Amino acid sequence: MLLKAWKNACDATGVQKIVIPPGNYLTGGLELSGPCKSSIFIRLDGNLLGTGDLNAYKKNWIEIENVENLSINGHGTIDGQGALVWNKNDCQHSYNCKILPNSLVLDFVTNAQIRGITLANSKFFHLNIFASKNVLIDKVTVTAPGNSPNTDGIHIERSAGMSITDARIGTGDDCISIGQGNDGVDVARVRCGPGHGMSVGSLGRYAGEGDVTRVHVRDVVFTGTHNDVRIKTWENSPIKSSAAHMLFENLLMEDVRNPIIIDQMYCPYYNCEHKYVSGVTLQDIQFKNIKGTTTTPVAVMLRCGVPCQGLVLQDVDLTYMGQGGTSAKCENATAKYVG
């Protein structure tokens, strides 16, 4: 039914509205493709449920691609029912694992707004944005158990003009992950937890990756998270790339594990070669007005493969909740400390 409604709306002109009324609707993979002649407005008031039958998906669950002028809003839920298949996820242990379906994917989408909806219990990522421009995500809730595997809240890759505002995100992985090839990502007034915090990266794993530039994160509260503001790049990168011009400011940490991390020797697997430093250059990265409490004594870890240039830590006030004081560890970091 939804596929037919999409085709009719896409083939029409003007502004077309698709309404998903209150109720529960079980579906398999949904490919909603353009280009469309119209601007499409999807009103989600019901609950879409992703079947646990993995044969019902080609790759992702709800994939919208090659569309301009898209709106999705409402009070409904996109529930991946990930608990049915999380035991089939081996990506925390295997470098070449089989990826389970992401819940909502925007590919090559321009001028989009996603407002008010809830994404829950994804099989893999909840919201994945790729090669898109000018996307606003506002007042969205993302929720999954803290021990659910690879359930990133919002992942962005090769996109420009991204804005995430007034969201509440609690998952088993990153609340927000900013991958390679992004320019202009603004995050404001987000509450994150549980989860792994917010990451730029991982970067430098594959050939052909683009630079990451102009990231601004502000007025975010992290509660009980593992790695709160983290930039991570792989060792042994196949190409050179850059991550630059980032500002993280006005952040509150509440009983978090690792508040500020730069890790250019990232490798979550046991068989890493440790031959070469990361090929990703980090420069002009600022952390300002970051306060709160940490459950580990090392509040700041700057582990650069080659010297990180233009790092600034200003008014960072983090208190260790255990015995002894708070400390920082720095390696190959050209940094300025203020306040």
FIVEXMI-433450 format. One record per residue (C-alpha): residue in one letter; residue number from 1; x, y, z negated. Coordinates in steps of 0.02 Angstrom, whole numbers, plus 50000, padded with zeros to 5 digits. Each point is the difference from the previous one (the first is absolute). Layout:
<rs>
('a',NUM,(X,Y,Z))
...
</rs>
This chain:
<rs>
('m',1,(50000,50000,50000))
('l',2,(50138,50123,49953))
('l',3,(50098,49959,50158))
('k',4,(49847,50035,50107))
('a',5,(49966,50164,49909))
('w',6,(50180,50051,50027))
('k',7,(49994,49963,50186))
('n',8,(49840,50099,50022))
('a',9,(50070,50148,49902))
('c',10,(50167,49994,50091))
('d',11,(49918,50000,50172))
('a',12,(49885,50146,49957))
('t',13,(50046,50184,49995))
('g',14,(49992,50136,49869))
('v',15,(50002,49950,49815))
('q',16,(49940,49823,49965))
('k',17,(49956,49934,49826))
('i',18,(50012,49820,49941))
('v',19,(49915,49964,49833))
('i',20,(50038,49846,49895))
('p',21,(49857,49999,49872))
('p',22,(50007,49935,49821))
('g',23,(50025,49811,49989))
('n',24,(50138,49871,50015))
('y',25,(50064,49950,50173))
('l',26,(50124,49856,50024))
('t',27,(50109,50017,50155))
('g',28,(50155,49935,50085))
('g',29,(50117,50103,50108))
('l',30,(49928,50160,50075))
('e',31,(50091,50086,50143))
('l',32,(49928,50174,50030))
('s',33,(50092,50065,50152))
('g',34,(49999,50157,50104))
('p',35,(50028,50113,50086))
('c',36,(49825,50065,49969))
('k',37,(49901,50136,50087))
('s',38,(49926,50055,49834))
('s',39,(50051,50053,49825))
('i',40,(49949,49861,49881))
('f',41,(49934,50021,49823))
('i',42,(49986,49840,49895))
('r',43,(49894,50012,49844))
('l',44,(50045,49856,49884))
('d',45,(49873,49977,49860))
('g',46,(50003,49809,49998))
('n',47,(50137,49878,49954))
('l',48,(50101,49914,50136))
('l',49,(50073,49834,49940))
('g',50,(50146,49916,50089))
('t',51,(49978,49814,50021))
('g',52,(50128,49884,49921))
('d',53,(50015,49901,50163))
('l',54,(50166,50061,50073))
('n',55,(49953,49926,50169))
('a',56,(49870,50138,50015))
('y',57,(50136,50132,50025))
('k',58,(50114,50028,50148))
('k',59,(50115,50109,49896))
('n',60,(49912,50128,49889))
('w',61,(49824,50016,49933))
('i',62,(49930,50169,50054))
('e',63,(50113,50075,50133))
('i',64,(49957,50167,50082))
('e',65,(50112,50049,50144))
('n',66,(50019,50131,50137))
('v',67,(49866,50116,49931))
('e',68,(49989,50189,49982))
('n',69,(49886,50091,49877))
('l',70,(49949,49866,49874))
('s',71,(49915,50018,49831))
('i',72,(49969,49864,49871))
('n',73,(49912,50047,49840))
('g',74,(49872,49941,49875))
('h',75,(49989,49910,49834))
('g',76,(50024,49823,50064))
('t',77,(50142,49877,49981))
('i',78,(50117,49909,50118))
('d',79,(50037,49844,49897))
('g',80,(50130,49882,50074))
('q',81,(49963,49862,49873))
('g',82,(50186,49970,49992))
('a',83,(49991,49885,49850))
('l',84,(49939,49865,50121))
('v',85,(50168,49998,50092))
('w',86,(50133,50085,49893))
('n',87,(50075,49828,49964))
('k',88,(50043,49989,50186))
('n',89,(50110,50157,49990))
('d',90,(50186,49959,49995))
('c',91,(50068,50173,50043))
('q',92,(50071,50029,49827))
('h',93,(50117,49851,50025))
('s',94,(50027,49983,50188))
('y',95,(50082,50123,50121))
('n',96,(49901,49935,50150))
('c',97,(49831,49969,49922))
('k',98,(49828,49992,50082))
('i',99,(49909,50165,49971))
('l',100,(49821,49986,49939))
('p',101,(49867,50118,50073))
('n',102,(50004,50182,49949))
('s',103,(49828,50066,49954))
('l',104,(49981,50165,50095))
('v',105,(50123,50046,50137))
('l',106,(50009,50160,50103))
('d',107,(50110,49982,50155))
('f',108,(50027,50146,50119))
('v',109,(49861,50102,49920))
('t',110,(49998,50190,50011))
('n',111,(49898,50118,49891))
('a',112,(49922,49885,49870))
('q',113,(49922,50023,49828))
('i',114,(49969,49863,49872))
('r',115,(49903,50059,49849))
('g',116,(49919,49928,49845))
('i',117,(50005,49815,50041))
('t',118,(50079,49861,49895))
('l',119,(50123,49871,50064))
('a',120,(50018,49847,49889))
('n',121,(50093,49835,49987))
('s',122,(50086,50002,50168))
('k',123,(50083,49843,50064))
('f',124,(50154,50104,50041))
('f',125,(50003,50191,50016))
('h',126,(49837,50092,49965))
('l',127,(50022,50144,50125))
('n',128,(50134,49995,50134))
('i',129,(50028,50151,50114))
('f',130,(50112,49982,50153))
('a',131,(50047,50122,50139))
('s',132,(49861,50120,49952))
('k',133,(49985,50190,49985))
('n',134,(49905,50117,49886))
('v',135,(49918,49880,49878))
('l',136,(49920,50057,49837))
('i',137,(49966,49874,49861))
('d',138,(49898,50084,49863))
('k',139,(49917,49939,49839))
('v',140,(50031,49818,50046))
('t',141,(50012,49863,49868))
('v',142,(50114,49849,50025))
('t',143,(49993,49859,49874))
('a',144,(50075,49826,49980))
('p',145,(50073,49902,49854))
('g',146,(50174,50051,49944))
('n',147,(50067,49826,50040))
('s',148,(49928,49988,50176))
('p',149,(50141,49976,50131))
('n',150,(50043,50133,50129))
('t',151,(49836,50093,49979))
('d',152,(50070,50172,50040))
('g',153,(49868,50135,49985))
('i',154,(50044,50112,50148))
('h',155,(50143,49965,50121))
('i',156,(50051,50126,50133))
('e',157,(50117,49969,50146))
('r',158,(50051,50098,50156))
('s',159,(49869,50134,49966))
('a',160,(49993,50189,49981))
('g',161,(49890,50121,49905))
('m',162,(49942,49882,49862))
('s',163,(49908,50066,49847))
('i',164,(49947,49899,49847))
('t',165,(49904,50096,49868))
('d',166,(49903,49964,49839))
('a',167,(50017,49812,50016))
('r',168,(50000,49867,49863))
('i',169,(50109,49851,50042))
('g',170,(50037,49846,49895))
('t',171,(50071,49844,50085))
('g',172,(50129,49861,49986))
('d',173,(50127,50093,50107))
('d',174,(50036,50179,50055))
('c',175,(49859,50124,49975))
('i',176,(50066,50092,50153))
('s',177,(50142,49942,50113))
('i',178,(50075,50114,50132))
('g',179,(50087,49896,50131))
('q',180,(50113,50044,50145))
('g',181,(49970,50131,50133))
('n',182,(49888,50119,49901))
('d',183,(49999,50190,50007))
('g',184,(49894,50111,49889))
('v',185,(49923,49899,49857))
('d',186,(49910,50096,49863))
('v',187,(49941,49912,49841))
('a',188,(49908,50099,49865))
('r',189,(49898,49965,49842))
('v',190,(50012,49811,50003))
('r',191,(49986,49882,49851))
('c',192,(50108,49845,50022))
('g',193,(49996,49843,49892))
('p',194,(50014,49856,49983))
('g',195,(50124,49963,50137))
('h',196,(50178,50032,50056))
('g',197,(49981,50188,50013))
('m',198,(50037,50096,50159))
('s',199,(50136,49954,50125))
('v',200,(50086,50074,50149))
('g',201,(50053,49843,50089))
('s',202,(50061,49876,50011))
('l',203,(50101,50076,50142))
('g',204,(50138,49935,50112))
('r',205,(49948,49818,50015))
('y',206,(49963,49996,50187))
('a',207,(50076,50071,50159))
('g',208,(49904,50145,50078))
('e',209,(49940,50080,49838))
('g',210,(49965,50187,50001))
('d',211,(50049,50135,49875))
('v',212,(49894,50050,49852))
('t',213,(49985,50189,49974))
('r',214,(49897,50127,49902))
('v',215,(49920,49903,49858))
('h',216,(49916,50101,49861))
('v',217,(49931,49911,49846))
('r',218,(49921,50106,49863))
('d',219,(49886,49991,49848))
('v',220,(50002,49810,49985))
('v',221,(49972,49899,49841))
('f',222,(50083,49829,49985))
('t',223,(49933,49885,49863))
('g',224,(50086,49836,49955))
('t',225,(50082,49983,50170))
('h',226,(50163,49911,50043))
('n',227,(50096,50112,50120))
('d',228,(49922,50170,50001))
('v',229,(50090,50107,50128))
('r',230,(50114,49887,50101))
('i',231,(50099,50020,50161))
('k',232,(50064,49831,50058))
('t',233,(50108,49957,50150))
('w',234,(50072,49834,50055))
('e',235,(50183,49957,50005))
('n',236,(50072,49944,50167))
('s',237,(49883,50112,50102))
('p',238,(50005,49960,50186))
('i',239,(49993,50186,50050))
('k',240,(50028,50173,49926))
('s',241,(49852,50104,49943))
('s',242,(49958,50142,49881))
('a',243,(49882,50036,49855))
('a',244,(49999,50184,49958))
('h',245,(49908,50153,49934))
('m',246,(49899,49924,49859))
('l',247,(49928,50085,49847))
('f',248,(49925,49908,49851))
('e',249,(49930,50122,49872))
('n',250,(49883,50016,49852))
('l',251,(49994,49814,49961))
('l',252,(49942,49924,49836))
('m',253,(50065,49828,49948))
('e',254,(49902,49903,49868))
('d',255,(50094,49847,49932))
('v',256,(50079,49958,50167))
('r',257,(50145,49882,50032))
('n',258,(50117,50087,50123))
('p',259,(49952,50183,50026))
('i',260,(50123,50058,50135))
('i',261,(50096,49882,50113))
('i',262,(50106,50017,50156))
('d',263,(50057,49826,50052))
('q',264,(50104,49985,50159))
('m',265,(50045,49819,49962))
('y',266,(49821,49938,50004))
('c',267,(49979,49813,50028))
('p',268,(49866,49901,49907))
('y',269,(50067,49831,50059))
('y',270,(50140,49893,49931))
('n',271,(50097,49977,50163))
('c',272,(50048,50179,50045))
('e',273,(50171,50018,50081))
('h',274,(50060,50160,49911))
('k',275,(50119,50035,50145))
('y',276,(49961,50180,50048))
('v',277,(49924,50153,49921))
('s',278,(49830,50060,50057))
('g',279,(49992,50089,50168))
('v',280,(49867,50121,49936))
('t',281,(50063,50174,49955))
('l',282,(49910,50085,49856))
('q',283,(50006,50190,49985))
('d',284,(49904,50147,49926))
('i',285,(49898,49903,49872))
('q',286,(49933,50094,49849))
('f',287,(49919,49940,49838))
('k',288,(49923,50143,49901))
('n',289,(49899,50011,49839))
('i',290,(49987,49815,49963))
('k',291,(49947,49960,49822))
('g',292,(49938,49856,49894))
('t',293,(50050,49836,49922))
('t',294,(50096,49849,50061))
('t',295,(50007,49821,49936))
('t',296,(50180,49978,50061))
('p',297,(50150,50102,49941))
('v',298,(50065,50041,50176))
('a',299,(49876,50130,50059))
('v',300,(50095,50054,50156))
('m',301,(50093,49880,50115))
('l',302,(50089,50075,50151))
('r',303,(50084,49857,50093))
('c',304,(50060,50067,50166))
('g',305,(50091,49894,50129))
('v',306,(50083,50152,50075))
('p',307,(49996,50167,49908))
('c',308,(49822,50067,49992))
('q',309,(50009,50185,50045))
('g',310,(49901,50143,49925))
('l',311,(49917,49910,49854))
('v',312,(49920,50114,49870))
('l',313,(49931,49948,49831))
('q',314,(49917,50148,49915))
('d',315,(49904,49999,49835))
('v',316,(49998,49811,49984))
('d',317,(49945,49957,49822))
('l',318,(49972,49813,49972))
('t',319,(49998,49916,49830))
('y',320,(50044,49818,49970))
('m',321,(49872,49917,49887))
('g',322,(50126,49878,49922))
('q',323,(50155,50022,49892))
('g',324,(50133,50121,50059))
('g',325,(49993,50137,50129))
('t',326,(49960,50012,50183))
('s',327,(50140,49986,50128))
('a',328,(50037,50015,50185))
('k',329,(50111,49898,50116))
('c',330,(50072,50076,50157))
('e',331,(50105,49925,50141))
('n',332,(50060,50095,50153))
('a',333,(49874,50139,49970))
('t',334,(50040,50182,50032))
('a',335,(49870,50074,49883))
('k',336,(49959,50164,49913))
('y',337,(49921,49997,49826))
('v',338,(49899,50149,49941))
('g',339,(49900,50030,49840))
</rs>
